[in-house]
Amino acid sequence: KVLAENDQLRKEADDLGPRVELDYWKKKLSKFNYLTEQLKSPDVKAVLGVLTAAKSKLLKKWRALDIRITDAANEAKDNVKYLYSLEKYYDPLYNSDPVSMLDAIPGLINAIKMIQSISRYYNTSEKISSLFVKVGAQ
């Protein structure tokens, strides 16, 4: 269910700021970290041991799901890391008057450019465009 939700398109209002993006990825990280911890539990390991001993055909499906969960957790972790790095640049958008905001814009643009060039997951045009829309809205 969590993986199906993860694959769905996000629907958001157009007037949301960049903090919403960070909050979204923090929630995803929390969900996938919980799932990852469950996958490491002794009960799950015992079931996998039984399936392995029985040479069950379910193992292939299980491994595919495990890989998808791990990848989604890694994506959320990576995105949270990079979005946290933007926080000091977008805070003035929330706490300053329009004139004072101007000083923060060049640093914010450069930080987003850095994320776009080095992030493994957040470097798609859709994600960067969405982030720019949120920055513009704020």
The first five atom37 places (N, CA, C, CB, O) and aatype in JSON, in Angstrom:
{
  "aatype": [11, 19, 10, 0, 6, 2, 3, 5, 10, 1, 11, 6, 0, 3, 3, 10, 7, 14, 1, 19, 6, 10, 3, 18, 17, 11, 11, 11, 10, 15, 11, 13, 2, 18, 10, 16, 6, 5, 10, 11, 15, 14, 3, 19, 11, 0, 19, 10, 7, 19, 10, 16, 0, 0, 11, 15, 11, 10, 10, 11, 11, 17, 1, 0, 10, 3, 9, 1, 9, 16, 3, 0, 0, 2, 6, 0, 11, 3, 2, 19, 11, 18, 10, 18, 15, 10, 6, 11, 18, 18, 3, 14, 10, 18, 2, 15, 3, 14, 19, 15, 12, 10, 3, 0, 9, 14, 7, 10, 9, 2, 0, 9, 11, 12, 9, 5, 15, 9, 15, 1, 18, 18, 2, 16, 15, 6, 11, 9, 15, 15, 10, 13, 19, 11, 19, 7, 0, 5],
  "atom_mask": [
    [1, 1, 1, 1, 1],
    [1, 1, 1, 1, 1],
    [1, 1, 1, 1, 1],
    [1, 1, 1, 1, 1],
    [1, 1, 1, 1, 1],
    [1, 1, 1, 1, 1],
    [1, 1, 1, 1, 1],
    [1, 1, 1, 1, 1],
    [1, 1, 1, 1, 1],
    [1, 1, 1, 1, 1],
    [1, 1, 1, 1, 1],
    [1, 1, 1, 1, 1],
    [1, 1, 1, 1, 1],
    [1, 1, 1, 1, 1],
    [1, 1, 1, 1, 1],
    [1, 1, 1, 1, 1],
    [1, 1, 1, 0, 1],
    [1, 1, 1, 1, 1],
    [1, 1, 1, 1, 1],
    [1, 1, 1, 1, 1],
    [1, 1, 1, 1, 1],
    [1, 1, 1, 1, 1],
    [1, 1, 1, 1, 1],
    [1, 1, 1, 1, 1],
    [1, 1, 1, 1, 1],
    [1, 1, 1, 1, 1],
    [1, 1, 1, 1, 1],
    [1, 1, 1, 1, 1],
    [1, 1, 1, 1, 1],
    [1, 1, 1, 1, 1],
    [1, 1, 1, 1, 1],
    [1, 1, 1, 1, 1],
    [1, 1, 1, 1, 1],
    [1, 1, 1, 1, 1],
    [1, 1, 1, 1, 1],
    [1, 1, 1, 1, 1],
    [1, 1, 1, 1, 1],
    [1, 1, 1, 1, 1],
    [1, 1, 1, 1, 1],
    [1, 1, 1, 1, 1],
    [1, 1, 1, 1, 1],
    [1, 1, 1, 1, 1],
    [1, 1, 1, 1, 1],
    [1, 1, 1, 1, 1],
    [1, 1, 1, 1, 1],
    [1, 1, 1, 1, 1],
    [1, 1, 1, 1, 1],
    [1, 1, 1, 1, 1],
    [1, 1, 1, 0, 1],
    [1, 1, 1, 1, 1],
    [1, 1, 1, 1, 1],
    [1, 1, 1, 1, 1],
    [1, 1, 1, 1, 1],
    [1, 1, 1, 1, 1],
    [1, 1, 1, 1, 1],
    [1, 1, 1, 1, 1],
    [1, 1, 1, 1, 1],
    [1, 1, 1, 1, 1],
    [1, 1, 1, 1, 1],
    [1, 1, 1, 1, 1],
    [1, 1, 1, 1, 1],
    [1, 1, 1, 1, 1],
    [1, 1, 1, 1, 1],
    [1, 1, 1, 1, 1],
    [1, 1, 1, 1, 1],
    [1, 1, 1, 1, 1],
    [1, 1, 1, 1, 1],
    [1, 1, 1, 1, 1],
    [1, 1, 1, 1, 1],
    [1, 1, 1, 1, 1],
    [1, 1, 1, 1, 1],
    [1, 1, 1, 1, 1],
    [1, 1, 1, 1, 1],
    [1, 1, 1, 1, 1],
    [1, 1, 1, 1, 1],
    [1, 1, 1, 1, 1],
    [1, 1, 1, 1, 1],
    [1, 1, 1, 1, 1],
    [1, 1, 1, 1, 1],
    [1, 1, 1, 1, 1],
    [1, 1, 1, 1, 1],
    [1, 1, 1, 1, 1],
    [1, 1, 1, 1, 1],
    [1, 1, 1, 1, 1],
    [1, 1, 1, 1, 1],
    [1, 1, 1, 1, 1],
    [1, 1, 1, 1, 1],
    [1, 1, 1, 1, 1],
    [1, 1, 1, 1, 1],
    [1, 1, 1, 1, 1],
    [1, 1, 1, 1, 1],
    [1, 1, 1, 1, 1],
    [1, 1, 1, 1, 1],
    [1, 1, 1, 1, 1],
    [1, 1, 1, 1, 1],
    [1, 1, 1, 1, 1],
    [1, 1, 1, 1, 1],
    [1, 1, 1, 1, 1],
    [1, 1, 1, 1, 1],
    [1, 1, 1, 1, 1],
    [1, 1, 1, 1, 1],
    [1, 1, 1, 1, 1],
    [1, 1, 1, 1, 1],
    [1, 1, 1, 1, 1],
    [1, 1, 1, 1, 1],
    [1, 1, 1, 1, 1],
    [1, 1, 1, 0, 1],
    [1, 1, 1, 1, 1],
    [1, 1, 1, 1, 1],
    [1, 1, 1, 1, 1],
    [1, 1, 1, 1, 1],
    [1, 1, 1, 1, 1],
    [1, 1, 1, 1, 1],
    [1, 1, 1, 1, 1],
    [1, 1, 1, 1, 1],
    [1, 1, 1, 1, 1],
    [1, 1, 1, 1, 1],
    [1, 1, 1, 1, 1],
    [1, 1, 1, 1, 1],
    [1, 1, 1, 1, 1],
    [1, 1, 1, 1, 1],
    [1, 1, 1, 1, 1],
    [1, 1, 1, 1, 1],
    [1, 1, 1, 1, 1],
    [1, 1, 1, 1, 1],
    [1, 1, 1, 1, 1],
    [1, 1, 1, 1, 1],
    [1, 1, 1, 1, 1],
    [1, 1, 1, 1, 1],
    [1, 1, 1, 1, 1],
    [1, 1, 1, 1, 1],
    [1, 1, 1, 1, 1],
    [1, 1, 1, 1, 1],
    [1, 1, 1, 1, 1],
    [1, 1, 1, 1, 1],
    [1, 1, 1, 0, 1],
    [1, 1, 1, 1, 1],
    [1, 1, 1, 1, 1]
  ],
  "atom_positions": [
    [[0.83, -1.19, 0.0], [0.0, 0.0, 0.0], [0.87, 1.26, 0.0], [-0.94, 0.0, 1.21], [0.61, 2.21, -0.74]],
    [[1.91, 1.26, 0.83], [2.8, 2.41, 0.91], [3.53, 2.62, -0.41], [3.81, 2.25, 2.05], [3.71, 3.76, -0.85]],
    [[3.94, 1.53, -1.05], [4.61, 1.65, -2.35], [3.64, 2.16, -3.42], [5.19, 0.3, -2.77], [4.04, 2.94, -4.28]],
    [[2.4, 1.72, -3.38], [1.41, 2.21, -4.34], [1.18, 3.71, -4.16], [0.07, 1.43, -4.19], [1.09, 4.45, -5.14]],
    [[1.08, 4.15, -2.91], [0.92, 5.58, -2.64], [2.15, 6.35, -3.11], [0.69, 5.82, -1.13], [2.04, 7.47, -3.6]],
    [[3.31, 5.75, -2.96], [4.56, 6.39, -3.35], [4.62, 6.62, -4.87], [5.75, 5.55, -2.91], [5.23, 7.59, -5.33]],
    [[3.99, 5.74, -5.63], [4.02, 5.83, -7.08], [2.98, 6.81, -7.65], [3.8, 4.47, -7.67], [3.03, 7.16, -8.83]],
    [[2.05, 7.24, -6.82], [1.0, 8.15, -7.3], [1.54, 9.57, -7.47], [-0.2, 8.15, -6.33], [2.49, 9.98, -6.81]],
    [[0.9, 10.29, -8.37], [1.25, 11.69, -8.57], [0.76, 12.52, -7.39], [0.65, 12.23, -9.88], [-0.3, 12.25, -6.82]],
    [[1.53, 13.52, -7.03], [1.15, 14.42, -5.94], [0.22, 15.49, -6.46], [2.39, 15.05, -5.28], [0.41, 16.03, -7.55]],
    [[-0.78, 15.8, -5.67], [-1.69, 16.89, -5.99], [-1.59, 17.9, -4.87], [-3.17, 16.39, -6.18], [-1.86, 17.59, -3.71]],
    [[-1.2, 19.13, -5.22], [-1.0, 20.17, -4.23], [-1.57, 21.48, -4.73], [0.49, 20.33, -3.9], [-1.77, 21.68, -5.93]],
    [[-1.84, 22.36, -3.79], [-2.26, 23.71, -4.15], [-1.06, 24.46, -4.73], [-2.85, 24.47, -2.91], [0.09, 24.13, -4.44]],
    [[-1.33, 25.45, -5.55], [-0.26, 26.2, -6.21], [0.4, 27.24, -5.3], [-0.81, 26.89, -7.43], [1.43, 27.8, -5.66]],
    [[-0.18, 27.49, -4.14], [0.33, 28.57, -3.3], [1.14, 28.08, -2.09], [-0.81, 29.41, -2.82], [1.31, 28.81, -1.11]],
    [[1.64, 26.85, -2.15], [2.41, 26.29, -1.06], [3.88, 26.67, -1.19], [2.25, 24.77, -1.02], [4.41, 26.77, -2.3]],
    [[4.54, 26.87, -0.06], [5.95, 27.25, -0.06], [6.88, 26.05, 0.02], [0.0, 0.0, 0.0], [6.42, 24.91, 0.07]],
    [[8.19, 26.31, 0.02], [9.18, 25.23, 0.02], [9.21, 24.39, 1.29], [10.53, 25.8, -0.21], [9.69, 23.26, 1.26]],
    [[8.73, 24.91, 2.41], [8.68, 24.1, 3.64], [7.77, 22.89, 3.46], [8.2, 24.95, 4.84], [8.01, 21.83, 4.04]],
    [[6.74, 23.06, 2.65], [5.8, 21.96, 2.39], [6.54, 20.8, 1.71], [4.62, 22.44, 1.51], [6.27, 19.63, 1.99]],
    [[7.46, 21.13, 0.84], [8.25, 20.1, 0.15], [9.09, 19.31, 1.15], [9.15, 20.74, -0.94], [9.14, 18.09, 1.1]],
    [[9.75, 20.03, 2.05], [10.56, 19.36, 3.07], [9.67, 18.5, 3.98], [11.33, 20.4, 3.91], [10.03, 17.37, 4.29]],
    [[8.54, 19.02, 4.39], [7.62, 18.25, 5.25], [7.13, 16.99, 4.55], [6.42, 19.12, 5.65], [7.04, 15.93, 5.17]],
    [[6.82, 17.1, 3.26], [6.37, 15.95, 2.48], [7.42, 14.83, 2.51], [6.06, 16.37, 1.03], [7.09, 13.67, 2.76]],
    [[8.68, 15.19, 2.24], [9.74, 14.18, 2.18], [10.09, 13.65, 3.56], [10.97, 14.75, 1.53], [10.49, 12.5, 3.69]],
    [[9.95, 14.48, 4.59], [10.18, 13.99, 5.96], [9.15, 12.94, 6.34], [10.14, 15.17, 6.98], [9.48, 11.94, 6.99]],
    [[7.9, 13.14, 5.94], [6.85, 12.15, 6.21], [7.13, 10.84, 5.46], [5.46, 12.7, 5.83], [6.97, 9.75, 6.01]],
    [[7.54, 10.97, 4.2], [7.88, 9.77, 3.43], [9.06, 9.03, 4.07], [8.21, 10.14, 1.97], [9.06, 7.81, 4.15]],
    [[10.05, 9.78, 4.5], [11.21, 9.17, 5.14], [10.8, 8.41, 6.39], [12.26, 10.24, 5.48], [11.28, 7.31, 6.64]],
    [[9.92, 8.99, 7.16], [9.45, 8.34, 8.38], [8.73, 7.02, 8.06], [8.5, 9.28, 9.15], [8.97, 6.01, 8.71]],
    [[7.86, 7.05, 7.06], [7.13, 5.83, 6.65], [8.09, 4.74, 6.2], [6.14, 6.16, 5.54], [7.98, 3.59, 6.63]],
    [[9.01, 5.11, 5.33], [9.9, 4.1, 4.77], [10.95, 3.63, 5.77], [10.58, 4.63, 3.53], [11.38, 2.48, 5.71]],
    [[11.36, 4.49, 6.69], [12.26, 4.04, 7.75], [11.56, 3.02, 8.64], [12.76, 5.24, 8.6], [12.17, 2.03, 9.05]],
    [[10.28, 3.25, 8.93], [9.52, 2.3, 9.73], [9.44, 0.95, 9.01], [8.1, 2.85, 10.01], [9.66, -0.1, 9.61]],
    [[9.12, 0.99, 7.71], [9.05, -0.26, 6.94], [10.41, -0.97, 6.91], [8.58, 0.02, 5.51], [10.48, -2.19, 7.05]],
    [[11.45, -0.22, 6.72], [12.8, -0.8, 6.68], [13.14, -1.47, 8.0], [13.84, 0.29, 6.34], [13.73, -2.55, 8.02]],
    [[12.78, -0.83, 9.1], [13.03, -1.43, 10.41], [12.23, -2.72, 10.58], [12.68, -0.44, 11.54], [12.72, -3.7, 11.14]],
    [[11.0, -2.72, 10.09], [10.18, -3.92, 10.18], [10.8, -5.06, 9.38], [8.76, -3.64, 9.68], [10.75, -6.22, 9.8]],
    [[11.37, -4.73, 8.23], [11.99, -5.75, 7.4], [13.2, -6.4, 8.07], [12.4, -5.15, 6.07], [13.58, -7.52, 7.72]],
    [[13.8, -5.69, 9.01], [14.97, -6.21, 9.72], [14.59, -6.97, 10.99], [15.91, -5.08, 10.06], [15.47, -7.49, 11.69]],
    [[13.32, -7.04, 11.3], [12.89, -7.65, 12.56], [13.14, -9.17, 12.54], [11.38, -7.36, 12.81], [13.2, -9.79, 11.48]],
    [[13.28, -9.75, 13.73], [13.5, -11.2, 13.82], [12.36, -12.03, 13.21], [13.7, -11.6, 15.27], [12.59, -13.08, 12.62]],
    [[11.13, -11.55, 13.36], [9.99, -12.28, 12.79], [10.09, -12.37, 11.27], [8.68, -11.6, 13.19], [9.87, -13.43, 10.69]],
    [[10.42, -11.25, 10.65], [10.53, -11.24, 9.19], [11.7, -12.12, 8.76], [10.72, -9.8, 8.66], [11.59, -12.85, 7.77]],
    [[12.8, -12.05, 9.48], [13.96, -12.89, 9.14], [13.61, -14.37, 9.27], [15.15, -12.54, 10.04], [14.07, -15.19, 8.47]],
    [[12.82, -14.7, 10.27], [12.41, -16.11, 10.46], [11.54, -16.57, 9.29], [11.64, -16.28, 11.79], [11.73, -17.67, 8.76]],
    [[10.6, -15.73, 8.88], [9.73, -16.08, 7.74], [10.57, -16.24, 6.48], [8.64, -15.0, 7.53], [10.35, -17.18, 5.71]],
    [[11.51, -15.33, 6.26], [12.38, -15.44, 5.09], [13.22, -16.71, 5.13], [13.3, -14.21, 4.99], [13.48, -17.33, 4.1]],
    [[13.64, -17.09, 6.32], [14.39, -18.34, 6.46], [13.56, -19.55, 6.07], [0.0, 0.0, 0.0], [14.05, -20.45, 5.39]],
    [[12.3, -19.55, 6.48], [11.39, -20.65, 6.13], [11.15, -20.66, 4.62], [10.04, -20.51, 6.89], [11.18, -21.72, 3.99]],
    [[10.91, -19.5, 4.04], [10.68, -19.41, 2.59], [11.91, -19.87, 1.81], [10.3, -17.98, 2.19], [11.79, -20.54, 0.78]],
    [[13.07, -19.5, 2.31], [14.32, -19.91, 1.65], [14.48, -21.43, 1.74], [15.54, -19.2, 2.28], [14.81, -22.09, 0.75]],
    [[14.26, -21.97, 2.92], [14.39, -23.42, 3.11], [13.4, -24.18, 2.24], [14.18, -23.79, 4.58], [13.71, -25.26, 1.74]],
    [[12.22, -23.61, 2.05], [11.19, -24.25, 1.24], [11.37, -23.97, -0.25], [9.81, -23.79, 1.69], [10.62, -24.49, -1.08]],
    [[12.37, -23.15, -0.58], [12.61, -22.74, -1.97], [11.34, -22.18, -2.61], [13.13, -23.94, -2.8], [10.97, -22.53, -3.73]],
    [[10.69, -21.3, -1.84], [9.43, -20.71, -2.27], [9.62, -19.75, -3.44], [8.77, -19.99, -1.11], [10.62, -19.04, -3.54]],
    [[8.63, -19.74, -4.32], [8.63, -18.82, -5.44], [8.31, -17.39, -4.99], [7.62, -19.27, -6.5], [8.49, -16.44, -5.74]],
    [[7.83, -17.24, -3.75], [7.51, -15.92, -3.21], [8.76, -15.08, -2.94], [6.7, -16.06, -1.93], [8.69, -13.85, -2.84]],
    [[9.9, -15.74, -2.81], [11.13, -15.02, -2.5], [11.49, -14.0, -3.57], [12.28, -15.99, -2.32], [11.98, -12.91, -3.26]],
    [[11.27, -14.34, -4.82], [11.59, -13.42, -5.91], [10.74, -12.15, -5.79], [11.36, -14.1, -7.28], [11.24, -11.04, -5.94]],
    [[9.45, -12.34, -5.52], [8.54, -11.21, -5.34], [8.94, -10.4, -4.1], [7.08, -11.7, -5.23], [8.92, -9.17, -4.11]],
    [[9.3, -11.11, -3.03], [9.71, -10.46, -1.79], [10.95, -9.6, -2.01], [9.98, -11.51, -0.7], [11.01, -8.45, -1.56]],
    [[11.93, -10.15, -2.71], [13.16, -9.38, -2.97], [12.88, -8.14, -3.8], [14.18, -10.26, -3.7], [13.46, -7.09, -3.56]],
    [[11.98, -8.26, -4.77], [11.63, -7.1, -5.59], [10.98, -6.01, -4.74], [10.68, -7.51, -6.74], [11.29, -4.83, -4.9]],
    [[10.09, -6.4, -3.85], [9.45, -5.42, -2.95], [10.47, -4.81, -1.99], [8.32, -6.09, -2.15], [10.44, -3.61, -1.73]],
    [[11.36, -5.64, -1.48], [12.4, -5.16, -0.58], [13.28, -4.11, -1.27], [13.26, -6.33, -0.07], [13.62, -3.09, -0.67]],
    [[13.64, -4.37, -2.51], [14.45, -3.42, -3.28], [13.7, -2.11, -3.49], [14.86, -4.03, -4.64], [14.28, -1.04, -3.36]],
    [[12.42, -2.19, -3.82], [11.62, -0.98, -4.02], [11.5, -0.17, -2.74], [10.22, -1.34, -4.54], [11.59, 1.06, -2.76]],
    [[11.29, -0.84, -1.62], [11.18, -0.15, -0.33], [12.51, 0.52, 0.02], [10.76, -1.14, 0.78], [12.54, 1.67, 0.46]],
    [[13.59, -0.2, -0.16], [14.92, 0.34, 0.15], [15.23, 1.55, -0.74], [16.0, -0.73, -0.03], [15.77, 2.54, -0.27]],
    [[14.89, 1.45, -2.01], [15.13, 2.56, -2.93], [14.29, 3.78, -2.56], [14.83, 2.13, -4.37], [14.79, 4.9, -2.58]],
    [[13.03, 3.57, -2.21], [12.16, 4.68, -1.8], [12.67, 5.32, -0.51], [10.71, 4.18, -1.61], [12.62, 6.54, -0.37]],
    [[13.15, 4.51, 0.42], [13.72, 5.05, 1.66], [14.98, 5.86, 1.37], [14.05, 3.9, 2.65], [15.18, 6.93, 1.95]],
    [[15.81, 5.36, 0.47], [17.03, 6.1, 0.1], [16.69, 7.41, -0.59], [17.92, 5.24, -0.83], [17.33, 8.43, -0.35]],
    [[15.68, 7.39, -1.45], [15.25, 8.62, -2.12], [14.77, 9.65, -1.1], [14.13, 8.32, -3.15], [15.16, 10.81, -1.16]],
    [[13.92, 9.22, -0.19], [13.4, 10.14, 0.82], [14.53, 10.7, 1.68], [12.35, 9.43, 1.71], [14.56, 11.89, 1.98]],
    [[15.46, 9.86, 2.07], [16.59, 10.3, 2.9], [17.44, 11.33, 2.14], [17.46, 9.1, 3.32], [17.81, 12.36, 2.7]],
    [[17.73, 11.04, 0.91], [18.53, 11.94, 0.08], [17.82, 13.28, -0.12], [18.83, 11.28, -1.28], [18.43, 14.34, -0.01]],
    [[16.53, 13.22, -0.42], [15.77, 14.45, -0.66], [15.66, 15.3, 0.6], [14.39, 14.11, -1.18], [15.75, 16.52, 0.53]],
    [[15.45, 14.66, 1.75], [15.38, 15.41, 3.01], [16.72, 16.09, 3.27], [15.02, 14.47, 4.19], [16.75, 17.25, 3.68]],
    [[17.8, 15.39, 3.03], [19.14, 15.97, 3.25], [19.32, 17.24, 2.41], [20.24, 14.94, 2.9], [19.76, 18.26, 2.92]],
    [[18.98, 17.16, 1.14], [19.17, 18.32, 0.27], [18.18, 19.44, 0.57], [19.05, 17.9, -1.18], [18.54, 20.62, 0.52]],
    [[16.95, 19.09, 0.87], [15.96, 20.13, 1.17], [16.27, 20.83, 2.49], [14.55, 19.53, 1.22], [16.01, 22.03, 2.64]],
    [[16.83, 20.11, 3.46], [17.28, 20.75, 4.7], [18.38, 21.77, 4.41], [17.79, 19.7, 5.71], [18.45, 22.81, 5.06]],
    [[19.23, 21.47, 3.44], [20.31, 22.4, 3.12], [19.78, 23.71, 2.53], [21.28, 21.75, 2.13], [20.48, 24.72, 2.55]],
    [[18.57, 23.69, 2.02], [17.95, 24.91, 1.47], [17.3, 25.78, 2.54], [16.91, 24.53, 0.44], [17.02, 26.95, 2.3]],
    [[17.06, 25.2, 3.7], [16.27, 25.88, 4.72], [16.81, 27.27, 5.06], [16.21, 25.04, 5.98], [16.03, 28.22, 5.17]],
    [[18.11, 27.4, 5.22], [18.67, 28.71, 5.58], [18.47, 29.74, 4.48], [20.15, 28.57, 5.9], [18.49, 30.94, 4.74]],
    [[18.3, 29.27, 3.24], [18.09, 30.19, 2.13], [16.62, 30.58, 1.96], [18.59, 29.56, 0.85], [16.33, 31.71, 1.56]],
    [[15.7, 29.66, 2.26], [14.31, 30.02, 2.07], [13.63, 30.56, 3.33], [13.55, 28.84, 1.59], [12.51, 31.08, 3.25]],
    [[14.28, 30.45, 4.49], [13.7, 31.05, 5.7], [13.39, 32.55, 5.54], [14.64, 30.86, 6.87], [12.34, 33.0, 6.0]],
    [[14.27, 33.33, 4.89], [13.93, 34.75, 4.7], [12.65, 34.96, 3.88], [15.09, 35.45, 4.02], [12.01, 36.01, 4.01]],
    [[12.28, 33.99, 3.06], [11.04, 34.14, 2.3], [9.83, 34.11, 3.22], [10.92, 33.02, 1.24], [8.78, 34.69, 2.91]],
    [[9.97, 33.45, 4.36], [8.88, 33.35, 5.33], [8.96, 34.47, 6.37], [8.92, 31.99, 6.03], [7.93, 34.88, 6.91]],
    [[10.16, 34.97, 6.67], [10.35, 35.85, 7.81], [10.73, 37.28, 7.48], [11.38, 35.28, 8.69], [10.92, 38.08, 8.39]],
    [[10.84, 37.63, 6.22], [11.32, 38.96, 5.85], [10.31, 39.71, 5.0], [12.65, 38.85, 5.11], [9.35, 39.13, 4.49]],
    [[10.55, 40.98, 4.87], [9.75, 41.79, 3.95], [10.3, 41.57, 2.53], [9.77, 43.32, 4.34], [11.41, 41.07, 2.38]],
    [[9.53, 41.94, 1.51], [9.96, 41.67, 0.12], [11.33, 42.23, -0.23], [8.96, 42.23, -0.83], [12.07, 41.6, -0.99]],
    [[11.68, 43.4, 0.29], [12.99, 43.98, -0.03], [14.11, 43.13, 0.58], [13.07, 45.43, 0.48], [15.12, 42.88, -0.08]],
    [[13.93, 42.7, 1.81], [14.96, 41.88, 2.48], [15.09, 40.5, 1.84], [14.64, 41.74, 3.96], [16.15, 39.89, 1.87]],
    [[14.0, 40.02, 1.27], [14.03, 38.71, 0.62], [15.01, 38.69, -0.55], [12.64, 38.33, 0.13], [15.61, 37.65, -0.84]],
    [[15.17, 39.81, -1.21], [16.02, 39.86, -2.41], [17.44, 39.37, -2.12], [16.07, 41.28, -2.95], [18.06, 38.76, -2.99]],
    [[17.95, 39.64, -0.92], [19.31, 39.21, -0.59], [19.43, 37.69, -0.54], [19.73, 39.8, 0.74], [20.52, 37.15, -0.79]],
    [[18.35, 37.0, -0.23], [18.39, 35.53, -0.1], [18.25, 34.81, -1.43], [17.3, 35.07, 0.84], [18.65, 33.66, -1.56]],
    [[17.69, 35.47, -2.42], [17.37, 34.81, -3.7], [18.6, 34.23, -4.41], [16.68, 35.8, -4.62], [18.55, 33.06, -4.81]],
    [[19.7, 34.99, -4.59], [20.84, 34.39, -5.31], [21.39, 33.12, -4.63], [21.96, 35.42, -5.42], [21.7, 32.15, -5.31]],
    [[21.5, 33.13, -3.31], [21.97, 31.95, -2.6], [21.02, 30.78, -2.76], [0.0, 0.0, 0.0], [21.46, 29.64, -2.92]],
    [[19.72, 31.06, -2.73], [18.71, 30.02, -2.9], [18.79, 29.41, -4.3], [17.31, 30.59, -2.65], [18.75, 28.19, -4.45]],
    [[18.91, 30.25, -5.3], [19.01, 29.76, -6.69], [20.27, 28.9, -6.85], [19.04, 30.96, -7.7], [20.22, 27.84, -7.48]],
    [[21.39, 29.36, -6.3], [22.63, 28.58, -6.4], [22.52, 27.25, -5.66], [23.81, 29.38, -5.85], [23.04, 26.23, -6.13]],
    [[21.85, 27.25, -4.51], [21.68, 26.0, -3.75], [20.8, 25.02, -4.52], [21.07, 26.29, -2.36], [21.08, 23.82, -4.54]],
    [[19.74, 25.51, -5.15], [18.87, 24.65, -5.96], [19.65, 24.12, -7.17], [17.6, 25.43, -6.41], [19.5, 22.95, -7.54]],
    [[20.45, 24.97, -7.76], [21.29, 24.54, -8.9], [22.24, 23.43, -8.47], [22.08, 25.73, -9.48], [22.45, 22.46, -9.2]],
    [[22.83, 23.56, -7.27], [23.73, 22.54, -6.74], [22.97, 21.23, -6.55], [24.37, 23.01, -5.41], [23.47, 20.17, -6.91]],
    [[21.78, 21.3, -5.97], [20.97, 20.1, -5.76], [20.66, 19.44, -7.1], [19.64, 20.45, -5.02], [20.77, 18.22, -7.24]],
    [[20.29, 20.25, -8.08], [19.95, 19.71, -9.39], [21.15, 18.99, -10.02], [19.47, 20.83, -10.32], [20.98, 18.01, -10.74]],
    [[22.35, 19.49, -9.75], [23.51, 18.88, -10.4], [24.07, 17.67, -9.65], [24.6, 19.92, -10.54], [24.7, 16.81, -10.28]],
    [[23.87, 17.56, -8.33], [24.51, 16.45, -7.61], [23.55, 15.46, -6.96], [25.39, 17.0, -6.56], [23.96, 14.36, -6.59]],
    [[22.29, 15.82, -6.83], [21.36, 14.91, -6.18], [21.08, 13.7, -7.07], [20.04, 15.63, -5.83], [20.91, 13.83, -8.28]],
    [[21.03, 12.56, -6.45], [20.75, 11.33, -7.2], [19.27, 11.24, -7.57], [21.16, 10.1, -6.37], [18.94, 10.73, -8.64]],
    [[18.39, 11.73, -6.7], [16.96, 11.57, -6.9], [16.22, 12.87, -7.22], [16.36, 10.94, -5.69], [15.22, 12.86, -7.94]],
    [[16.7, 13.97, -6.68], [15.95, 15.22, -6.79], [16.32, 16.02, -8.03], [16.18, 16.07, -5.55], [15.91, 17.18, -8.16]],
    [[17.05, 15.44, -8.93], [17.56, 16.19, -10.08], [16.66, 16.12, -11.31], [18.91, 15.68, -10.44], [17.09, 16.47, -12.41]],
    [[15.42, 15.69, -11.16], [14.53, 15.65, -12.32], [13.92, 17.03, -12.55], [13.41, 14.6, -12.12], [13.77, 17.83, -11.62]],
    [[13.58, 17.3, -13.79], [13.0, 18.61, -14.11], [11.67, 18.8, -13.39], [12.8, 18.75, -15.63], [11.33, 19.93, -13.02]],
    [[10.92, 17.72, -13.17], [9.63, 17.84, -12.47], [9.82, 18.29, -11.03], [8.87, 16.5, -12.51], [9.12, 19.18, -10.55]],
    [[10.78, 17.68, -10.34], [10.99, 18.03, -8.93], [11.59, 19.42, -8.78], [11.91, 16.99, -8.26], [11.17, 20.19, -7.91]],
    [[12.55, 19.75, -9.61], [13.16, 21.08, -9.53], [12.14, 22.15, -9.91], [14.4, 21.16, -10.46], [12.08, 23.2, -9.27]],
    [[11.34, 21.89, -10.94], [10.3, 22.86, -11.34], [9.29, 23.06, -10.22], [9.58, 22.39, -12.62], [8.89, 24.18, -9.93]],
    [[8.88, 21.96, -9.6], [7.93, 22.05, -8.49], [8.52, 22.87, -7.34], [7.55, 20.64, -8.0], [7.81, 23.66, -6.72]],
    [[9.79, 22.67, -7.06], [10.45, 23.44, -6.0], [10.48, 24.92, -6.35], [11.87, 22.92, -5.75], [10.23, 25.76, -5.49]],
    [[10.8, 25.25, -7.58], [10.81, 26.65, -8.01], [9.42, 27.28, -7.92], [11.33, 26.76, -9.45], [9.3, 28.45, -7.55]],
    [[8.38, 26.53, -8.24], [7.01, 27.03, -8.11], [6.72, 27.35, -6.65], [5.99, 25.99, -8.66], [6.1, 28.37, -6.34]],
    [[7.16, 26.47, -5.74], [6.93, 26.69, -4.31], [7.69, 27.91, -3.81], [7.34, 25.45, -3.51], [7.17, 28.69, -3.02]],
    [[8.93, 28.07, -4.28], [9.72, 29.24, -3.9], [9.05, 30.51, -4.41], [11.17, 29.12, -4.45], [8.93, 31.5, -3.69]],
    [[8.61, 30.46, -5.66], [7.91, 31.62, -6.24], [6.61, 31.94, -5.51], [0.0, 0.0, 0.0], [6.28, 33.11, -5.32]],
    [[5.89, 30.92, -5.12], [4.63, 31.13, -4.4], [4.87, 31.8, -3.05], [3.88, 29.79, -4.21], [4.1, 32.65, -2.62]],
    [[5.96, 31.38, -2.38], [6.24, 31.96, -1.08], [6.7, 33.41, -1.22], [7.3, 31.12, -0.36], [6.98, 34.06, -0.21]]
  ]
}
